[in-house]
Amino acid sequence: MRYIRSMASTDDWSTRHSVLANARRTAALINVLTGTDDQPQPQPDAVAEVLRQYGELEPIEINSGDIARMRAAALLLREVFAAGHVDPAAEALNRLLLEHTGRLRLTSHGGSTPWHPHLDRHDDAPWDEWFLASSCLALTVLLWDRQRPPGGLCASPSCQNVYVTQGPGPARRYCSRRCATRERVAAHRRGHQDGTSLSRARESTGEA
């Protein structure tokens, strides 16, 4: 396991590793790790790229065994996003905190980062333990702060992705604008086809 050891400034580090940023990293890792029916387990390079996008320093040493264990953790975390309501989301997090994380502790990784909380057992925890513990911490704080589920499942039937709830406002239903646009277009086409079919039926029966 490798951690970010140095940053340009404390403010820069805190921005990169805010609760919301860590929750978004959780969602991105769940999405790449849980995969699809055609590709149930990703290649290490795909996971390393997500870690890189969220600030992990090179070299990122991760192998197929790490990926298998991280995927198991991702499937557990996915239950929080699938909860649909704050109460079952909290219950799912409580189970994970009880069964899969260590005691809350503060670390600065030997003075190389600002002090921050961890729930894994030590700074050199394996990838899957770090992923599950850091994700539980971020999702717990989001639920506590907002009193709503920290995220959800994309409503598009053709998508299996999870997403992080952005904040106050209308409830989010899709993981991306791409999915939302695709579903709006599909609904419009279905409505047009239904209208056309109804018009033809009326014409065939002589209705005005």
C-alpha positions in Angstrom: 0.0 0.0 0.0 1.3 3.4 -0.9 0.1 6.8 0.4 0.6 10.3 -0.7 3.7 11.5 1.0 4.0 15.1 0.0 1.9 17.9 -1.4 2.5 21.5 -2.4 0.7 22.8 0.7 -1.6 21.7 3.5 -4.5 23.5 1.8 -3.8 21.6 -1.5 -3.6 18.2 0.3 -6.8 18.9 2.2 -8.7 19.8 -1.0 -7.5 16.7 -2.8 -8.4 14.5 0.2 -11.6 16.1 1.4 -14.5 13.9 2.5 -16.3 14.6 -0.7 -13.2 13.8 -2.8 -12.7 10.6 -1.0 -16.3 9.6 -1.4 -16.1 10.3 -5.1 -12.9 8.1 -5.3 -14.9 5.4 -3.5 -17.7 5.6 -6.2 -15.1 5.6 -9.0 -13.4 2.5 -7.6 -16.6 0.7 -7.0 -17.6 1.3 -10.6 -14.3 0.1 -12.1 -14.0 -2.8 -9.7 -17.6 -4.3 -10.0 -17.4 -4.1 -13.8 -20.0 -5.6 -16.1 -21.3 -9.1 -16.9 -18.9 -9.2 -19.8 -15.9 -8.1 -17.7 -16.5 -8.9 -14.1 -13.0 -8.1 -12.9 -10.8 -5.2 -14.3 -7.2 -5.2 -15.1 -4.8 -3.7 -12.5 -4.0 -0.9 -14.9 -7.6 0.3 -14.9 -7.7 0.4 -11.1 -4.3 2.1 -10.9 -5.6 4.8 -13.3 -8.5 5.6 -11.0 -6.1 5.8 -8.0 -3.8 8.1 -10.0 -6.7 10.4 -10.9 -7.4 10.8 -7.2 -3.9 11.7 -6.2 -2.1 8.4 -5.5 1.6 8.7 -6.2 3.7 6.6 -8.5 4.6 3.8 -8.5 1.2 2.2 -7.9 2.0 -1.4 -7.3 -1.2 -3.5 -7.5 -1.7 -7.0 -8.8 -4.5 -9.4 -9.7 -4.8 -10.6 -6.1 -5.2 -7.1 -4.8 -7.9 -6.5 -7.4 -9.8 -9.6 -6.4 -9.8 -8.5 -2.8 -10.7 -4.9 -3.6 -13.6 -6.1 -5.7 -14.9 -8.0 -2.7 -14.7 -4.8 -0.7 -16.4 -2.8 -3.5 -19.4 -5.2 -3.5 -19.8 -4.7 0.2 -19.6 -0.9 -0.2 -22.1 -1.0 -3.1 -24.8 -2.0 -0.5 -24.5 1.4 1.0 -25.3 3.1 -2.3 -28.1 0.6 -3.0 -29.8 1.3 0.3 -32.1 4.0 -1.1 -32.9 5.6 2.2 -30.9 7.1 5.1 -31.8 4.4 7.6 -30.8 1.3 5.7 -27.7 3.2 4.4 -26.7 3.9 8.1 -27.4 0.2 9.0 -25.2 -1.0 6.1 -22.4 1.4 7.2 -22.7 0.2 10.8 -22.2 -3.4 9.7 -19.1 -2.5 7.7 -17.7 -0.4 10.5 -18.2 -3.3 13.0 -17.0 -6.1 10.9 -14.4 -4.7 8.5 -12.6 -1.7 10.0 -10.2 -1.0 12.8 -10.3 1.6 15.6 -10.4 5.3 14.6 -6.9 6.8 14.7 -5.0 9.8 13.5 -1.9 9.6 11.3 0.4 12.0 9.5 2.3 9.1 7.7 5.5 9.9 9.4 5.1 13.7 9.1 4.6 13.7 5.3 0.9 14.7 5.4 -1.3 16.8 7.7 -2.9 14.8 10.5 -6.0 13.0 9.4 -8.2 10.1 10.5 -7.9 6.5 9.4 -9.9 3.4 10.2 -7.4 0.8 8.8 -5.1 -1.0 11.2 -1.8 0.7 10.1 -0.4 3.0 7.5 0.9 0.0 5.4 -2.5 -1.8 5.3 -3.1 -3.7 2.0 -5.1 -2.1 -0.7 -8.4 -3.8 0.1 -8.3 -2.9 3.8 -7.4 0.7 3.0 -10.1 1.0 0.4 -12.8 -0.4 2.6 -11.8 1.6 5.7 -11.2 4.9 4.0 -14.5 4.6 2.1 -16.5 3.8 5.2 -15.1 6.8 6.9 -15.9 9.2 4.0 -19.4 7.8 3.5 -20.1 7.9 7.2 -19.2 11.5 7.5 -21.3 12.4 4.4 -24.4 10.6 5.9 -23.9 12.2 9.3 -23.4 15.7 7.8 -26.3 15.6 5.3 -28.7 13.1 7.0 -29.4 11.4 3.7 -27.8 8.5 1.8 -24.3 9.4 0.7 -25.1 8.2 -2.8 -27.2 5.9 -5.0 -27.4 3.6 -8.0 -27.9 5.0 -11.5 -31.5 4.7 -12.6 -30.6 3.9 -16.2 -31.4 0.2 -16.9 -28.3 0.0 -19.0 -25.9 1.3 -16.3 -24.7 -0.3 -13.1 -22.7 2.6 -11.8 -23.0 4.2 -8.3 -22.7 7.9 -7.7 -22.2 10.3 -4.8 -25.1 12.6 -3.8 -23.9 16.2 -4.5 -25.8 18.0 -1.7 -29.1 19.8 -1.1 -31.6 20.1 -4.0 -33.6 17.7 -6.1 -32.8 14.0 -5.6 -30.3 12.8 -8.1 -31.2 9.7 -10.2 -28.4 9.2 -12.7 -24.6 8.8 -12.3 -23.9 11.2 -15.1 -25.4 13.7 -17.6 -24.7 11.1 -20.3 -27.0 8.6 -18.7 -29.7 11.2 -17.9 -29.6 12.5 -21.5 -29.8 9.0 -22.9 -32.8 8.1 -20.8 -34.6 11.4 -21.6 -34.1 10.7 -25.3 -35.3 7.1 -24.9 -38.4 8.3 -23.0 -39.1 10.9 -25.7 -38.9 8.3 -28.5 -41.1 5.9 -26.6 -43.7 8.7 -26.1 -43.5 9.5 -29.8 -43.9 5.9 -30.8 -46.9 5.4 -28.4 -48.5 8.5 -29.9 -48.0 7.3 -33.4 -49.4 3.9 -32.6 -52.5 5.4 -31.0 -53.1 7.7 -34.0 -52.9 4.7 -36.3 -55.2 2.7 -34.2 -57.8 5.5 -34.2 -57.5 5.8 -38.0 -58.0 2.1 -38.5 -61.2 2.2 -36.4 -62.5 5.4 -38.0 -62.1 7.5 -34.8 -61.4 11.2 -35.2 
